[in-house]
Amino acid sequence: MDHNFKDQVKLIKRTNADKMSETKKLLFFLIAILISVATFSQDTTDKTVGMADEMRSNGRIYVVVAVMLTILAGLIFYVARLDRKISKLEKKS
């Protein structure tokens, strides 16, 4: 990094722009992966998944979905909290 850079504001703007481009690349990559997974997962043959049918008939599929949603909500909460903490530290410095 440029330690002898005279205008620190431009340095901060440049690093934020770099982070945004990295974030956009990561987001595009994740969307591309999700689209490709969705297209490969659609199978036209008549295959039945015994485990899913059994879990659906017993009502356990709702437990699986609830656990997955709880984990996802926890991750989102953690990332939002971490973002707030980082923003506070950036404002202090």
C-alpha positions as CSV (number, residue, x, y, z in Angstrom):
1,M,0.0,0.0,0.0
2,D,1.1,3.6,-0.4
3,H,2.4,4.7,3.0
4,N,3.9,7.9,1.7
5,F,0.7,9.0,-0.1
6,K,0.1,12.7,0.6
7,D,-3.7,12.8,0.1
8,Q,-5.1,10.1,2.4
9,V,-8.7,10.7,1.2
10,K,-7.9,9.6,-2.3
11,L,-6.2,6.5,-0.8
12,I,-9.3,5.6,1.2
13,K,-11.5,6.1,-1.9
14,R,-9.3,4.0,-4.0
15,T,-9.2,1.1,-1.5
16,N,-13.0,1.3,-1.1
17,A,-13.4,1.1,-4.8
18,D,-11.1,-1.9,-4.9
19,K,-13.3,-3.6,-2.2
20,M,-16.4,-2.8,-4.2
21,S,-15.1,-4.3,-7.4
22,E,-14.0,-7.4,-5.4
23,T,-17.5,-7.6,-3.9
24,K,-19.1,-7.3,-7.3
25,K,-16.9,-10.1,-8.6
26,L,-17.8,-12.3,-5.7
27,L,-21.5,-11.6,-6.0
28,F,-21.4,-12.3,-9.8
29,F,-19.5,-15.6,-9.1
30,L,-22.1,-16.7,-6.5
31,I,-25.0,-15.9,-8.7
32,A,-23.4,-17.8,-11.6
33,I,-22.9,-20.8,-9.3
34,L,-26.5,-20.7,-8.1
35,I,-27.8,-20.5,-11.6
36,S,-25.7,-23.4,-12.8
37,V,-26.7,-25.5,-9.8
38,A,-30.4,-24.7,-10.5
39,T,-30.1,-25.8,-14.1
40,F,-28.2,-29.0,-13.3
41,S,-30.6,-29.9,-10.6
42,Q,-33.7,-30.0,-12.9
43,D,-34.0,-33.5,-14.0
44,T,-36.7,-34.5,-16.5
45,T,-36.7,-38.2,-15.6
46,D,-39.2,-39.6,-13.2
47,K,-36.9,-40.4,-10.2
48,T,-38.2,-40.4,-6.7
49,V,-36.1,-39.6,-3.7
50,G,-37.2,-42.0,-1.0
51,M,-35.6,-40.1,1.9
52,A,-37.3,-36.8,0.9
53,D,-40.7,-38.5,0.5
54,E,-40.3,-40.2,3.9
55,M,-39.3,-37.0,5.7
56,R,-42.2,-35.2,4.0
57,S,-44.7,-37.8,5.1
58,N,-43.4,-37.8,8.7
59,G,-43.4,-34.0,8.9
60,R,-39.6,-33.9,9.6
61,I,-38.9,-31.9,6.5
62,Y,-40.3,-28.9,8.3
63,V,-37.7,-29.4,11.1
64,V,-34.9,-29.5,8.5
65,V,-36.2,-26.3,6.9
66,A,-36.5,-24.6,10.3
67,V,-32.9,-25.5,11.2
68,M,-31.6,-24.3,7.9
69,L,-33.5,-21.0,8.2
70,T,-32.2,-20.5,11.8
71,I,-28.7,-21.0,10.6
72,L,-29.1,-18.6,7.7
73,A,-30.7,-16.0,10.0
74,G,-27.8,-16.4,12.4
75,L,-25.3,-15.9,9.7
76,I,-27.1,-12.8,8.4
77,F,-27.3,-11.3,11.9
78,Y,-23.6,-12.0,12.5
79,V,-22.5,-10.3,9.3
80,A,-24.8,-7.3,9.9
81,R,-23.4,-6.9,13.4
82,L,-19.8,-7.3,12.2
83,D,-20.5,-4.7,9.5
84,R,-21.7,-2.2,12.2
85,K,-18.7,-2.8,14.3
86,I,-16.3,-2.3,11.4
87,S,-18.2,0.9,10.4
88,K,-17.8,2.3,14.0
89,L,-14.1,1.5,13.9
90,E,-13.7,3.2,10.5
91,K,-15.4,6.3,11.8
92,K,-13.1,6.5,14.8
93,S,-10.0,6.4,12.8
